[in-house]
Each structure stands twice: as structure tokens, then as C-alpha cells.
């Protein structure tokens, strides 16, 4: 047997190759593992992804890939407590997650392991900051403080002042939440000294919050004022260096959170400066699931003026520390400054499983020395019997919709949701149904009565606007809502949580009545060609209701920007009414006449269908405005008052304008004092904001005028301007309001009635 001789040099080379292979393998393995994790996640293999994340973090904690993966598992913990946010007219969140959540203790161990293994100091302290966030989310405030402090001091050492400042903001929020105001104040003052160039506006605003919480309004006012100045400086500097302003989502200074918050607080302080602690009120209540208390619901008290339409930063705009309900489902806020507020409920998705959507939240007014009490009750969602799943609906068929009766329900509303190319649209199809079933028959011009005026990309009209919801190819979902004997919602069949395996009742519209050439062109969105085709077809069938309806709608809505022709629409609706007076046709014709300025005609048509329309309380408000436009002030007041008796809140200040038009100043003031008014900002099409009317200012100026303060405006001139205010409707309201404000400004900026008009016109936005 021949011996193989291996020299020492060969062994060294082989060892080097092996070592190099191991080194390359060590450094390439994390990348391969991260790629495999991504593959698992994309294919829905959550369990495989979690197992591989665990191995990557345990065996390669110093790698760049481990950093990002530990962030992702920490996010799972932070997002595990992500709640469905339920407000007066919005809901965010929802959907039943299928992610596998790593236990909190394990996530904490991952973060510590990766933090200790990091060679890059910046990443080490990023991990400690994230540890603080995890502990904070779990309610372990002492551990959160400890890790935030490690991160903040670490960021100072590595000369990352902006990160140290950001971590201090998290610490300040923690101290404000736990009531450790001395710690919060000390850290705020220290941060303003150390990080004068980083987040100064934010620190000033936080100091204002602290002083406001202590009731020191004078010092709080000073801090908020300085915060506004600094926020404006930051904004001006940002704008000066912004290369592409169109890419900036928050396009105005008023939309910046610190600026908005400080400004709203200054307005609130302005109304409180002369009041003592006795001026405070309270808000309390219970949250129930049927008759069972709901614990673990986070309740946010929101100052209406600070809400800007976003739902992802309730912590930043709440008027007091949030309250988490205990075993009795109770919440309470003491020491609440008088003003307009609303509550937002943050509920875990699993706690809403099987429950219908809750619609009982409304904005309210807190008064001095008074307590507002609420009871919010979630009910099981309505069980739908028919249709089951998805089915096709064709011409000549009838479609039965049925559901389980709801205890205590006096009536039901049937909603239809249409799937669009870029979302969904919903509205009530039938109101006040007394039975727990409804049968669709091919009526209402073969169901063209239910139409949605929606626009797709490029401002192109959707086919449903012309052909109704039941056009070929449409997908429609049904939702049933139960109402009590006062018309208040009890529950509905949709619920908050999207169950991915759920069986939603819907229909795919198949064959409908024979289509005209114009109908086919509408389906193709060739609207100008459709008009020509309909006109040709109308010559052969001059009384065909489908053709007349299609032409009326095309001219009423306009198939492209600027193409609406209300006069032609009114003419075609007039011809249509000669052959068909179905309720929906009368309603559309009335609306078209109203928009065309034919108020008397619109009023007569609306009065024809009043029995049906009056099922909605908003109908009374609409009719109040229409009676005002036609000069019937007595009727206008009657209808407006019916609306206010039920809602106790202005939809707009039309009722006040009616009394002012009649020179009944005292009744206008009384109406303003007795009813609530929304203080939320208004937006124009460009995203710019404008404050609505300031009711306090309006009342003050009306009282001055009533008590003898003179105005350069005569009564007839004032009435003329009131009519002009009420004429601001439809599109481009922002521009119309600005033009009116400019015009009346020349009459005297401090004139008492000019100031009244200034507030009233802001309400028309």
C-alpha cells in the first residue's frame, strides 16, 4: 500500500481554505437565512419564518440581518396591542391577523442579545430604545424608563443628539402618563438646554402640557406660544430646503402636529384664563358587551379642535391621559376644561369578534362643574341567513335577503355596498323595514334606482352613476342594520373584524335587461359617445324611461370634469317624470332642480315624496334650507327645529341664519347656546385647512349688537349678505368663502355685524 505524504505547507493551505470557507459561510449565512425568511413570509409560512428568525438572532446576533429581524419581532409585540380605533364617524384598523406572535419575554431576550453583540454603538442604543418601547407597551414603566435612559445616554456618547432628543421625548411622555411631573419637568428643561437645535418646539409643547395639567394656564400659554414660534421657524426652514414640495404630504403649517396641538391649547386657555379650578367638569361612563362589562378598552378623550382627521396618533392629541377600563368596564376623566370633546375607544380585535359596529359615539360639550355620563353598549352582529356566500343575480330573478331577528329592534335598514375599481361605496337602500327579510324584484327601472356617483382614476365617472348598482359585472355586498324604537342603531351584520374565511353575502350581477348601445358605451366609460348613441336611440323611442334617465344622469353628474349641464339634466328629468314618477326619479329630479337653482320646482317635487323622505332626520334639515331659499321662513324654522330637537347639534348654522334674517337676535343666540356645534377643522380640495365658525365669538358679537352696539350695515344689507352666505354650496366652497370674506372686510374689520358674517360664512366650508 502506497503512503500519501502531506507536507506541512499543504496542511496550512488546506486549513486556510477551510477557515476562509467557514468565514465566508459565517458571513453569508445570515443573508441566506434572511432571504429564506422573506420567502416563507411571502408564501404564508409564518411558523417557518418565526423559527428561522429565532435561529438567525440566536446564532448571528451581531449581523445586520439580525438587527432587522429583531426589530420585526419587536414590532409584532408592539402591534399585538394595535387596537381598532372607534370614533364618532370613523373606524381604523380591523382584520383578523394570522401572524404568530413571539412571547414578550423571548422578544426581550432577543433585543438584549442583539444589543450586547453590536459593534456599532448606534445600533446598540437603537435596541435599548426599542426595549423601552416594548416594556412601555406592556405596562412595565420602571423597566421602560431604565432602557430609555440607557438609550438616551448612549446616543449622547456617540454624538447623536437628534436620537437622544427623540428618546427623551419618549421618556417625557412616559413621565406624563405615570404622573411623575417633577421628572418630566426636569427632563424637559434639561433637553431644552442640551438640544436647542433638536425638537425645541416639541419640548416647549410638552412643557405646556405639563403646566396645563397642573392648572398653571399663564405659564402654559407662554410655552405654547413659544412652541408655535419654533414650529413656524422649523417649517420655514424645511420649506426653504424642500426640493419637491408636491411630495410633502403634510403640506401646510397648520397640519404639523406640534403647531396644531399648541394652537388648539392656546385657544382653549384663552377661554379659561379667567376661570378657576371650579370651572372644570368630568366625563365618565361604562362600556358593555350586551350586559357584560368590557375591560381592557382604552378610552381617549379628544379635544375636537385638535382632531385633524388622522387616526394613528390619538396619544398625541388627547386632552387627558387615556383610561383603560377595568373589570367593571368603567372609565372617568376628572378636571376636564369646558369645551367640545369626543371619545375614541381602542379595542383589541379579538374583543370585537362577533360584535356589530357601534354607532353611539357623538361629540359632546363639557360644562363647568357638571359631569357627562355615558353608557356604550356593543351588541352581537346580526346573523345573515340569505344569500349565503356569493351568487349570480340575473334579469327576471328575485333575490331574497333574510336575517335573524334582533331583540329590541323596531325596524331594519338594508345597506348596499358596491365594489369599485379603487375601493367601495355604501349607502342605505331601504329604510325602516319591519320584517327580517326583503325580496329584490326587478323593479325600479330594473334596479337602476340604486346608483353611486363615484369617480375612478383620472376623474372618470363610474358606470354605476348612470346604470345603477345592478349593472352587468357589478359585485354587491349586503349589510343589515337594526334600529330601536327611536331610530337609534342597535347592531348590524358586518362587524369590525374581517374574518378571512368568512362567508359574506354578495351577488355578482350577470345578465340584466337588454342593453342599449349607449349602455354598452357607458360600461366602456366612453361617455361622450354614449350621449350621442342615447340621442339617436331617443329618436326611435322618445318615451323610453331608461334612455331619458341615462341622459338626465349624464348631464346632471357630468361624465368628465366640467361636463355637467344642469339645465339639460332638468329638461330630461322633466320628460322622464311624464312617463314615470317612481320615488327615486322624483328625488333625483328634485336634487337636479335644486342644484340648478330652481328652488320652487325642487320644493314641489320633494313635497311629493315627503312621506318616504321624512324617515331620515337629515331630510328636515335639507327642507329647512330649501324653504329658506324659497322665502318661507316659518316653514324653514319648523323643519330646522324638528331636526335640532332630535340631533341637538347643528349640521350647519342655517337655523341661526333664518332667525337673523327675521331680525330675531335673541332666538338666534338662544339656539346657539342650546345646541352643540362641531369645532373640527375643514379641508379644501388642496388639503388646506380652515377653522369653522367660533360660536363663542358669534354669540358675543350678537349680544353686543342686541345691546346697542352700532353697525354700519343696515338691516336690509345684512339680510342681503345672509342670503349670499346661504348661497355658498356645491364645489369650490373654499374659494367662495375666501371671496366673501375679502368683500365684507372692506365694510369694516371691527364692525359688529361684519364679525358676525365672518363667523357665519366660515360655517359654509
C-alpha positions in Angstrom: 0.0 0.0 0.0 1.4 3.3 -1.0 1.7 6.1 1.6 0.3 9.5 0.9 2.6 12.2 2.1 1.1 15.5 3.0 3.6 18.3 3.7 3.2 20.9 6.4 2.7 23.6 3.7 -0.2 21.7 2.2 -1.8 21.4 5.6 -1.5 25.1 6.2 -3.1 25.8 2.8 -5.9 23.4 3.4 -6.5 24.9 6.9 -6.6 28.4 5.3 -9.0 27.3 2.7 -11.2 25.7 5.3 -11.0 28.8 7.5 -11.8 31.1 4.6 -14.8 28.9 3.7 -16.1 29.0 7.3 -15.6 32.7 7.5 -17.4 33.3 4.1 -20.1 30.8 5.2 -20.5 32.6 8.6 -20.9 36.0 7.0 -23.1 34.8 4.1 -25.4 32.5 6.2 -27.3 35.4 7.7 -28.1 36.8 4.3 -29.3 33.4 3.1 -31.4 33.0 6.2 -32.9 36.4 5.8 -33.8 35.6 2.2 -35.4 32.4 3.2 -37.4 34.2 6.0 -38.7 36.6 3.3 -39.7 33.7 1.1 -41.5 32.0 4.0 -43.4 35.2 4.8 -44.4 35.7 1.2 -45.8 32.2 0.9 -47.7 32.5 4.2 -45.5 30.1 6.1 -45.4 32.2 9.3 -44.3 29.3 11.5 -41.3 28.6 9.4 -40.4 32.3 9.3 -40.5 32.6 13.1 -38.4 29.5 13.6 -35.7 30.8 11.2 -35.8 34.3 12.8 -35.1 32.7 16.1 -32.1 30.8 14.8 -30.8 33.9 13.0 -31.0 36.1 16.1 -29.5 33.4 18.4 -26.6 32.3 16.3 -25.8 35.5 14.4 -26.8 38.4 16.8 -24.1 40.8 15.6 -25.2 40.6 11.9 -27.1 43.3 10.1 -29.8 40.9 9.3 -30.4 40.0 13.0 -30.9 43.7 13.7 -33.8 44.0 11.2 -35.3 40.7 12.2 -35.3 41.5 15.9 -37.0 44.8 15.0 -39.7 42.9 13.1 -40.4 40.5 16.0 -40.5 43.5 18.4 -43.0 45.2 16.0 -45.2 42.1 16.4 -45.3 42.7 20.1 -45.9 46.5 19.7 -48.6 45.8 17.1 -50.1 43.0 19.1 -51.7 45.7 21.1 -52.8 47.6 18.0 -56.4 48.3 18.5 -59.4 49.0 16.4 -60.0 52.7 17.0 -63.7 53.6 17.1 -64.7 57.3 17.0 -67.9 59.3 16.3 -67.6 58.9 12.5 -64.6 56.8 11.8 -63.1 53.4 12.5 -59.5 52.4 11.9 -57.9 49.0 12.0 -59.7 45.7 11.7 -58.9 42.4 10.1 -58.1 39.1 11.8 -54.4 38.7 11.9 -52.9 35.3 11.3 -49.3 36.2 12.4 -47.7 34.0 15.0 -46.7 36.3 17.9 -43.4 35.6 19.7 -43.8 35.6 23.6 -42.8 39.0 25.0 -40.1 37.5 27.3 -38.5 36.0 24.3 -38.6 39.2 22.3 -36.9 41.0 25.2 -34.2 38.4 25.4 -33.7 38.8 21.6 -33.3 42.5 21.9 -30.8 42.2 24.8 -28.8 39.6 22.9 -28.5 41.7 19.8 -27.8 44.9 21.8 -24.8 43.3 23.5 -23.5 41.8 20.3 -23.5 45.0 18.3 -20.2 46.5 17.4 -21.9 49.7 16.1 -22.8 51.7 19.1 -25.7 53.4 17.3 -27.4 50.1 16.8 -26.7 49.0 20.3 -28.7 52.0 21.7 -31.4 51.6 19.0 -32.0 48.2 20.6 -32.3 49.6 24.1 -34.7 52.3 22.9 -36.8 49.5 21.3 -36.6 47.6 24.6 -38.1 50.7 26.3 -40.9 50.7 23.8 -41.7 47.0 24.4 -41.7 47.4 28.2 -43.8 50.6 27.8 -46.4 48.8 25.7 -46.6 46.0 28.4 -47.1 48.5 31.2 -43.7 47.8 32.8 -43.0 51.5 33.2 -39.9 51.1 35.5 -38.2 48.8 33.0 -39.2 51.1 30.2 -37.6 54.1 32.0 -34.4 52.2 32.6 -33.9 51.2 29.0 -34.9 54.6 27.7 -32.3 56.2 29.9 -29.6 53.7 28.7 -30.5 54.6 25.1 -30.6 58.4 25.7 -27.2 58.4 27.4 -25.7 56.1 24.8 -26.9 58.4 22.0 -25.2 61.3 23.7 -21.9 59.3 23.9 -22.0 58.5 20.2 -22.8 62.2 19.4 -26.3 61.6 18.0 -28.1 64.4 19.6 -31.2 64.1 17.5 -31.7 60.5 18.7 -31.1 61.4 22.3 -33.7 64.1 21.9 -36.2 61.7 20.4 -35.6 59.2 23.2 -36.1 62.0 25.8 -39.5 62.8 24.2 -40.5 59.1 24.8 -39.3 59.4 28.4 -41.3 62.7 28.9 -44.4 61.0 27.5 -43.8 58.2 30.0 -43.5 60.5 32.9 -46.6 62.5 31.9 -48.5 59.2 31.6 -47.4 58.0 35.1 -47.9 61.4 36.7 -44.2 61.9 37.5 -44.4 65.5 36.7 -41.2 66.6 38.5 -39.2 64.1 36.5 -40.9 65.2 33.3 -40.2 68.9 34.1 -36.6 68.3 34.9 -36.0 66.3 31.7 -37.8 68.9 29.6 -35.7 71.7 30.9 -32.5 69.7 30.5 -33.4 68.7 27.0 -34.1 72.3 26.0 -30.6 73.3 27.3 -28.8 70.3 25.7 -30.7 70.0 22.4 -31.7 73.5 21.5 -31.4 72.6 17.8 -33.4 69.4 18.0 -37.1 69.3 18.6 -37.2 72.5 20.7 -40.8 73.1 19.6 -41.8 69.6 20.8 -40.2 70.2 24.2 -41.8 73.5 24.6 -45.2 72.0 23.8 -44.6 69.1 26.3 -43.8 71.7 28.9 -47.0 73.5 28.1 -48.9 70.2 28.5 -47.3 69.7 31.9 -48.2 73.2 33.1 -51.7 72.9 31.6 -52.1 69.6 33.6 -51.1 71.5 36.7 -53.6 74.2 36.0 -50.9 76.9 35.5 -52.5 78.4 32.4 -50.4 81.6 32.3 -47.1 79.7 32.1 -48.6 77.1 29.8 -49.8 79.8 27.5 -46.3 81.2 27.3 -44.8 77.8 26.5 -47.4 77.1 23.8 -46.8 80.5 22.3 -43.0 79.8 22.1 -43.7 76.3 20.7 -45.7 77.9 17.9 -42.9 80.3 17.1 -40.3 77.5 17.0 -42.6 75.2 14.9 -43.0 78.0 12.4 -39.3 78.5 12.2 -38.8 74.8 11.6 -41.5 74.8 9.0 -40.0 77.8 7.1 -36.6 76.2 7.2 -37.9 72.9 5.9 -39.8 74.6 3.1 -36.7 76.5 2.1 -34.8 73.3 1.6 -37.6 71.2 0.2 -36.7 70.5 -3.4 -40.1 68.9 -4.4 -42.9 70.4 -2.3 -45.5 68.3 -4.1 -44.1 65.2 -2.4 -44.7 66.6 1.0 -47.8 65.0 2.4 -48.3 67.5 5.3 -48.5 70.4 3.0 -49.3 73.2 5.4 -48.0 74.6 8.7 -51.4 74.1 10.3 -51.1 70.3 9.6 -47.9 69.9 11.7 -48.8 68.1 14.9 -46.8 70.3 17.3 -48.2 73.5 15.7 -51.8 72.2 15.6 -51.7 71.0 19.2 -50.1 74.2 20.7 -52.5 76.4 18.7 -55.6 74.4 19.9 -54.4 74.6 23.5 -53.9 78.3 23.3 -57.4 78.7 22.1 -58.6 76.6 25.0 -56.6 78.6 27.5 -58.0 81.8 26.1 -61.5 80.7 27.2 -60.2 79.5 30.6 -57.8 82.2 31.8 -60.4 84.0 33.9 -61.8 80.7 35.3 -60.6 78.9 38.4 -60.4 75.1 39.1 -64.1 75.2 39.8 -64.7 75.6 36.1 -63.7 72.1 35.4 -66.1 69.3 34.5 -65.9 65.5 34.4 -66.6 62.7 31.9 -67.5 59.2 33.0 -69.2 56.1 31.8 -69.2 52.3 31.2 -68.5 50.1 28.1 -70.6 46.9 27.8 -70.8 43.9 25.6 -74.6 43.4 25.9 -75.0 43.4 29.6 -71.4 42.3 30.4 -68.7 44.9 31.2 -65.8 45.2 28.7 -62.4 45.5 30.4 -59.2 46.4 28.6 -60.7 49.1 26.4 -58.5 52.2 26.1 -60.7 55.4 26.2 -59.2 58.5 24.7 -60.7 62.0 25.4 -60.1 64.2 22.4 -60.4 67.9 22.1 -62.5 68.3 19.0 -60.4 71.3 17.7 -57.2 69.3 17.8 -58.5 66.4 15.7 -57.1 66.6 12.2 -58.6 63.6 10.5 -55.8 61.2 11.3 -56.4 58.1 13.5 -52.9 57.0 14.2 -51.8 59.5 16.9 -54.5 59.7 19.5 -51.9 59.7 22.2 -50.6 63.0 20.8 -53.8 64.9 20.8 -55.7 63.5 23.8 -57.0 66.1 26.3 -56.1 63.9 29.3 -54.2 60.7 29.9 -56.0 57.7 28.3 -58.1 55.5 30.6 -58.0 51.7 30.4 -61.3 50.1 31.6 -61.1 47.6 34.4 -63.3 44.6 35.2 -66.4 46.8 35.6 -65.9 48.4 32.1 -65.8 51.9 33.7 -63.9 55.0 32.7 -63.6 58.5 34.2 -61.9 61.8 33.3 -61.8 64.5 36.1 -60.7 68.1 35.8 -61.8 68.4 32.2 -61.8 72.0 30.9 -65.1 73.1 29.4 -65.3 72.7 25.7 -66.2 70.3 22.9 -64.8 66.7 23.1 -65.4 63.3 21.7 -64.3 59.8 22.9 -62.3 57.3 20.9 -62.4 53.6 22.0 -59.4 51.5 21.4 -60.4 47.8 21.4 -58.5 44.7 20.7 -59.7 42.9 17.6 -60.4 39.7 19.4 -62.7 41.5 21.8 -64.8 42.7 18.9 -65.2 39.3 17.3 -68.8 38.6 16.6 -69.9 42.2 17.5 -71.8 44.6 15.2 -70.4 48.0 14.6 -71.2 50.5 17.3 -72.6 53.9 16.2 -73.4 55.5 19.6 -70.4 57.8 19.8 -71.0 61.5 19.3 -69.2 64.7 20.1 -70.4 66.4 23.3 -69.9 69.6 25.4 -68.3 69.5 28.8 -69.7 72.2 31.1 -68.2 73.7 34.2 -69.0 71.8 37.4 -71.0 69.2 35.5 -70.4 65.5 34.7 -71.2 63.9 31.4 -72.2 60.3 31.8 -72.3 57.7 29.0 -73.1 54.0 28.6 -71.8 52.5 25.4 -73.1 49.0 24.5 -71.8 46.7 21.8 -74.3 44.1 20.6 -73.7 40.8 18.7 -73.7 41.3 15.0 -76.8 40.3 13.0 -76.7 36.8 11.6 -77.5 36.7 7.9 -79.5 33.8 6.6 -79.7 34.6 2.8 -78.0 34.9 0.5 -75.2 32.6 1.6 -71.7 33.2 0.1 -71.5 34.6 -3.4 -74.0 34.0 -6.1 -75.0 35.5 -9.5 -78.1 37.7 -10.0 -79.7 37.7 -13.4 -82.6 39.6 -15.1 -86.0 38.3 -14.2 -84.9 36.7 -10.9 -85.9 37.7 -7.5 -83.3 37.8 -4.7 -84.3 37.1 -1.1 -82.3 38.7 1.8 -83.1 37.5 5.3 -81.5 37.7 8.7 -82.1 36.7 12.3 -84.4 38.9 14.3 -82.7 41.2 16.8 -84.3 41.6 20.3 -85.5 45.1 20.8 -85.3 46.1 17.1 -88.2 48.1 15.9 -87.1 48.2 12.3 -84.2 47.5 10.0 -82.2 49.3 7.3 -80.8 47.5 4.3 -77.4 48.8 3.1 -75.8 48.1 -0.2 -72.0 48.2 -0.8 -70.7 48.3 -4.3 -67.2 47.2 -5.1 -65.4 49.8 -7.1 -62.2 49.8 -9.1 -60.5 51.8 -6.3 -62.5 51.0 -3.2 -66.1 50.5 -2.0 -69.2 52.7 -1.8 -72.1 52.2 0.6 -75.5 53.7 1.3 -78.9 52.8 2.7 -81.1 51.1 0.1 -84.3 50.5 2.1 -85.2 52.2 5.4 -87.5 51.1 8.3 -88.1 47.6 7.1 -90.5 45.9 9.6 -89.8 42.3 8.7 -86.5 40.4 8.9 -86.4 39.8 5.2 -86.5 41.7 1.9 -87.1 40.5 -1.6 -85.4 42.2 -4.6 -87.7 42.2 -7.6 -86.7 43.5 -11.0 -88.4 46.9 -10.4 -87.3 50.5 -10.1 -86.4 50.5 -13.8 -84.8 47.1 -13.3 -83.0 48.3 -10.2 -81.3 51.3 -11.8 -82.7 53.2 -8.8 -79.7 52.4 -6.7 -76.8 54.4 -8.2 -73.5 55.6 -6.8 -71.9 58.7 -8.2 -68.3 57.7 -7.9 -65.1 58.6 -9.8 -62.2 56.5 -10.7 -58.6 57.5 -11.7 -58.4 60.5 -13.9 -61.7 61.9 -12.7 -63.7 59.5 -14.8 -67.3 58.7 -13.8 -68.1 55.1 -12.7 -70.8 53.2 -14.7 -72.9 52.8 -11.6 -73.7 56.5 -11.7 -75.6 56.0 -14.9 -76.7 52.4 -15.0 -77.3 51.9 -11.3 -75.6 49.4 -9.0 -77.0 46.4 -10.7 -75.1 46.7 -14.0 -73.5 43.7 -15.6 -70.3 42.7 -13.8 -71.0 44.6 -10.6 -70.2 43.0 -7.3 -72.6 43.9 -4.5 -72.5 43.2 -0.7 -75.4 43.5 1.7 -75.4 44.8 5.3 -78.5 44.9 7.6 -78.7 47.4 10.4 -81.2 47.0 13.4 -82.8 50.1 14.9 -84.6 50.7 18.2 -88.0 52.4 18.6 -86.3 55.9 18.5 -84.4 55.1 15.3 -81.0 54.6 17.0 -78.7 51.8 15.7 -78.5 48.7 17.8 -76.3 46.5 15.7 -75.5 45.4 12.2 -74.3 42.4 10.2 -70.8 43.5 9.2 -68.8 43.7 12.4 -65.3 45.1 12.9 -63.1 42.1 12.3 -62.7 40.8 8.8 -62.7 37.0 9.1 -60.7 35.9 6.1 -62.6 32.7 5.9 -65.9 34.5 6.4 -68.9 33.9 4.1 -70.1 37.3 3.1 -73.5 37.6 1.4 -72.9 39.2 -2.0 -74.0 38.9 -5.6 -72.2 39.2 -8.9 -74.6 40.8 -11.3 -75.0 38.8 -14.5 -77.4 39.4 -17.3 -79.8 42.3 -16.8 -82.4 43.8 -19.1 -81.3 44.1 -22.8 -78.7 46.9 -23.0 -78.9 49.8 -25.4 -75.8 50.8 -27.4 -75.5 53.8 -25.1 -75.4 51.4 -22.0 -72.6 49.4 -23.5 -70.6 52.5 -24.2 -71.2 53.6 -20.6 -69.8 50.3 -19.4 -66.7 51.1 -21.5 -66.6 54.6 -20.0 -67.0 56.2 -23.4 -69.4 58.8 -22.2 -69.4 61.4 -24.9 -70.0 58.6 -27.4 -72.7 57.2 -25.1 -74.6 60.5 -25.2 -74.6 60.5 -29.0 -75.9 56.9 -29.0 -78.6 57.7 -26.5 -79.8 60.7 -28.5 -80.0 58.5 -31.7 -82.0 55.9 -29.8 -84.2 58.5 -28.3 -85.4 59.5 -31.7 -86.8 56.0 -32.2 -88.1 55.6 -28.6 -88.8 59.2 -27.4 -90.6 58.0 -24.2 -88.2 55.2 -23.1 -87.5 55.8 -19.4 -84.1 54.1 -19.5 -82.8 56.4 -22.2 -84.2 59.5 -20.6 -82.8 58.5 -17.2 -79.4 57.9 -18.6 -79.3 61.2 -20.4 -80.6 63.1 -17.3 -77.8 61.5 -15.2 -75.1 62.0 -17.7 -75.8 65.8 -17.9 -76.5 66.1 -14.1 -73.3 64.5 -12.9 -71.1 65.2 -15.9 -69.0 62.3 -17.3 -65.8 64.4 -17.1 -64.6 67.4 -15.3 -66.6 70.5 -16.3 -69.1 68.5 -18.4 -72.2 68.8 -16.2 -75.1 70.7 -17.7 -77.8 71.1 -15.1 -80.3 72.8 -17.4 -80.2 69.9 -19.8 -80.4 67.5 -16.9 -83.5 69.2 -15.6 -85.1 69.1 -19.1 -84.6 65.3 -19.4 -85.8 64.7 -15.8 -88.9 66.7 -16.8 -89.6 64.4 -19.8 -88.9 61.4 -17.6 -91.4 62.4 -15.0 -94.1 62.5 -17.7 -93.7 58.7 -18.1 -92.5 57.6 -14.7 -92.9 59.1 -11.2 -91.1 56.4 -9.1 -89.8 57.9 -5.8 -86.2 57.7 -6.8 -86.8 59.5 -10.1 -88.8 62.3 -8.3 -85.9 62.6 -5.8 -83.2 62.8 -8.5 -85.3 65.4 -10.4 -85.7 67.5 -7.2 -82.0 67.4 -6.5 -81.1 68.4 -10.0 -83.5 71.3 -9.9 -82.1 72.3 -6.5 -78.6 72.4 -7.9 -79.7 74.3 -10.9 -81.3 76.9 -8.7 -84.9 76.0 -9.5 -85.8 76.0 -5.8 -89.6 76.3 -6.2 -89.7 73.3 -8.6 -87.3 71.3 -6.3 -89.5 72.1 -3.3 -92.7 70.8 -5.0 -91.0 67.6 -6.0 -89.6 67.0 -2.6 -93.0 67.6 -1.0 -94.4 64.9 -3.3 -92.3 62.3 -1.7 -92.2 63.7 1.9 -93.7 60.6 3.5 -90.8 58.5 2.3 -88.0 61.1 2.7 -89.0 62.1 6.2 -87.8 58.7 7.6 -84.4 60.3 7.7 -83.9 63.1 10.2 -81.4 64.9 7.8 -84.3 65.4 5.4 -85.7 68.0 7.8 -82.5 70.0 7.8 -82.4 69.8 4.0 -86.0 71.0 3.7 -85.3 73.8 6.2 -82.7 75.2 3.9 -84.9 74.8 0.8 -87.8 76.7 2.5 -85.4 79.5 3.4 -84.3 79.7 -0.2 -87.9 80.0 -1.3 -88.7 82.7 1.2 -91.0 80.6 3.5 -89.2 81.4 6.9 -92.0 80.0 9.0 -91.7 76.6 7.4 -87.9 76.8 7.4 -87.9 77.3 11.2 -90.4 74.5 11.7 -88.3 72.0 9.7 -84.9 73.1 11.1 -86.3 72.9 14.7 -87.6 69.3 14.1 -84.1 68.4 13.1 -82.5 70.1 16.1 -85.0 68.6 18.6 -83.7 65.2 17.6 -80.0 65.8 16.9 -79.2 68.6 19.5 -76.3 69.6 17.2 -76.1 71.9 14.2 -75.3 70.3 10.9 -74.6 73.9 9.8 -75.8 77.3 11.1 -78.7 77.6 8.7 -81.2 77.7 11.5 -79.4 80.6 13.1 -79.3 82.4 9.8 -83.1 82.1 9.5 -83.7 83.8 12.8 -81.1 86.5 12.0 -82.8 87.1 8.6 -86.0 87.7 10.6 -84.1 90.1 12.9 -84.8 87.8 15.9 -81.4 88.1 17.5 -82.4 86.7 20.9 -83.8 83.4 19.4 -80.6 83.1 17.3 -78.5 83.5 20.4 -80.7 81.0 22.3 -80.3 78.5 19.5 -76.5 78.8 19.6 -76.4 78.3 23.4 -78.8 75.3 23.4 -77.2 73.2 20.6 -73.7 71.8 20.0 -71.5 72.8 17.1 -68.6 70.9 15.7 -65.3 72.6 16.1 -63.3 70.3 13.7 -61.2 72.0 11.1 -62.5 71.9 7.5 -60.4 71.0 4.4 -60.5 72.1 0.8 -59.6 70.0 -2.2 -56.0 71.0 -1.9 -55.7 69.8 1.7 -55.6 73.3 3.1 -57.4 73.8 6.4 -59.7 76.4 7.7 -61.3 76.8 11.1 -65.1 76.6 11.3 -67.2 79.3 13.0 -66.2 80.3 16.5 -69.6 80.0 18.3 -68.4 81.9 21.4 -67.3 84.9 19.2 -70.6 84.7 17.3 -72.6 84.8 20.4 -70.5 87.7 21.9 -71.0 89.8 18.8 -74.7 89.1 18.5 -75.1 90.1 22.2 -73.2 93.3 21.6 -75.4 94.2 18.7 -78.5 93.3 20.6 -77.3 95.5 23.5 -76.9 98.5 21.3 -73.5 98.4 19.6 -74.0 100.1 16.2 -73.2 98.6 12.8 -72.5 100.4 9.5 -74.7 97.7 7.9 -78.4 98.4 7.6 -80.9 95.6 8.2 -81.6 95.1 4.5 -78.0 95.0 3.6 -77.4 92.5 6.4 -80.2 90.3 5.1 -78.7 90.5 1.6 -75.4 89.2 2.9 -77.1 86.4 4.8 -78.7 85.3 1.6 -75.3 85.3 0.0 -73.9 83.2 2.8 -76.6 80.6 2.3 -76.0 80.5 -1.4 -72.5 79.1 -0.9 -73.0 75.5 -1.7 -71.6 72.8 -4.1 -67.9 72.8 -5.2 -65.2 75.4 -4.7 -66.7 76.4 -1.4 -63.2 77.3 0.0 -62.7 79.9 -2.8 -66.3 81.2 -2.4 -65.8 81.7 1.3 -62.5 83.5 0.8 -64.1 85.8 -1.8 -66.9 86.6 0.6 -64.5 87.3 3.4 -62.5 89.7 1.2 -65.6 91.5 0.2 -67.0 92.1 3.7 -63.6 93.1 5.1 -63.9 96.4 3.2 -67.1 97.2 5.2 -65.1 97.5 8.4 -63.0 94.8 10.0 -64.2 95.6 13.5 -67.9 96.2 12.6 -70.0 94.0 14.9 -72.2 92.6 12.1 -69.3 92.1 9.8 -67.7 90.0 12.5 -71.0 88.0 12.7 -70.9 87.4 8.9 -67.3 86.4 9.1 -68.1 83.6 11.5 -71.3 82.5 9.6 -69.5 82.2 6.3 -66.8 80.0 7.8 -69.5 77.6 8.6 -70.2 77.1 4.9 -66.8 75.4 4.3 
